[in-house]
Amino acid sequence: LNILILKHTAHTQRSVVRTPNPPTLSTMAATMRAASAVSARATAQPAKLGAARVHKAASFGNAVVARRAQRPVRFAGVARAAAGGVDADTGIKKMREGVKEAADENLLTPRFYTTDFDEMEQLFSSEINPNLDQAELVSILQEFREDFNQKHFVRNDSFKTAADGITGESRRIFIEFLERSCTAEFSGFLLYKELGRRLKKTAPVVAEIFTLMSRDEARHAGFLNKAMSDFGLALDLGFLTKNRQYTFFKPKFIIYATYLSEKIGYWRYISIYRHLQENPDDQLYPIFQYFENWCQDENRHGDFFTACLKARPEFVNTWEAKLWVRFFSLSVYVTMYLNDHSREEFYGSIGLNTTQFNMHVIHQTNKTTAAIFPQVIDTYNPKFQEHLDKLVVINAALAKATSPLEKAPLIAGFASNLLTLAAMAPIDSGSIDLAEDVNSPAFMY
């Protein structure tokens, strides 16, 4: 799903010199401690990010890749995992005692992102971009300063007790859920923190917004990682910072991707929370009780990116923009659908039907994006879910295939279904007039 974007931005990545210094572990540790101090029990210590300091690099992207080429990270990770052994209860590999080996990276795993920070500075320059609504940005900043969830993420003894009661395959699946969520939140922390640092002089209001969003993401990541420690397998976030692959996206792609990520995150969290409020017997672990307030952080982040999109009409009004917003929307929907259906046991353990849950989240996210995107995918078209289900079947077969001969027709079928989804007739949305025909798909948005 990323090949088209990577090709589109390859010339930019070669020509633009990006020299941000990744935040050192000491800086990140301080931020994480400050952001998540209230999320630990009174007797618990904040999760450590590791003892080693990340040395300064030429850039988030090329320099990290260069170091990886000189020092094979995957081999080092395997060596450390071998030294740590395997968790007896779940069979999960450990880097060392109490620390889980990070999941292998693929197209469906959460990614770490970097961008052209110089272009991002121009994006938020009032002199270059007269469409910036400074009054709206100041209003958004004031809301972030309120920090409504400052005292929300407070743990209690029920966390460890509940974790001890989750055993067998359910325990392994639950740890994987926590890991994916923690990695995604930590990815946002790294990106937002660097943007806050880089924009401080040229766009101080926006810089503070990014810094406060990084505070939220750090709090979420710390809370999730502490939850993983209840299961005896936390993540070494400092190791991830140094060794994980960073994906370069142009600023407009960063805005599309993060906007969709925050909005779909809101609908996932609030949908799970409401379901468990109606079905308390399915409350497997107390972290879900925090989702109502938690999801409001995601919603506020998404609203900020909505303001960013409004400030650049060419991001939403051109024919090219229509293609990109549909591409990113489809990428996010397909990724979630495939990921969740490969872990149906987890959703079943909290009383959710994976397909119904996913389609509800997709429909609601699509309706939300219709307020700003010029076109949206027709998710109510029966063919949409039909092709998603075919992708699930093919993806499961691909996971079992071992030879290129087995994989070739499966990959072809996957691409065919994906292209069919992309070619489906979209629905005009954004600021258009409401459709008068109640039978029109546009009426649903």
Salt bridges, closest charged atoms under 4 A:
GLU97 OE1 - LYS94 NZ 2.99
ASP118 OD1 - ARG198 NH2 3.10
GLU121 OE2 - ARG198 NE 3.82
GLU136 OE2 - LYS310 NZ 3.20
ASP147 OD1 - ARG215 NH2 3.69
ASP147 OD1 - ARG219 NH1 2.92
ASP157 OD1 - ARG41 NE 3.92
ASP164 OD1 - LYS160 NZ 2.71
GLU169 OE2 - ARG172 NH2 2.21
GLU176 OE2 - ARG172 NH1 2.54
GLU176 OE1 - ARG343 NE 3.72
GLU179 OE1 - LYS100 NZ 2.79
GLU185 OE1 - HIS220 ND1 3.11
GLU194 OE2 - ARG197 NH2 2.65
GLU208 OE1 - ARG145 NH2 2.81
ASP216 OD1 - ARG215 NH2 2.96
ASP216 OD2 - HIS301 NE2 2.86
GLU217 OE2 - HIS301 ND1 3.13
ASP230 OD1 - ARG155 NH2 2.82
ASP236 OD2 - ARG96 NH2 3.14
GLU262 OE2 - HIS301 ND1 3.20
ASP282 OD2 - HIS275 NE2 3.89
ASP297 OD2 - HIS220 NE2 2.83
ASP297 OD1 - ARG300 NH2 2.96
GLU298 OE2 - HIS220 ND1 3.48
ASP303 OD1 - LYS263 NZ 2.79
GLU314 OE2 - ARG312 NE 2.49
GLU320 OE2 - LYS252 NZ 3.51
ASP340 OD2 - ARG268 NH1 2.68
GLU386 OE1 - LYS383 NZ 3.71
GLU386 OE2 - LYS390 NZ 3.56
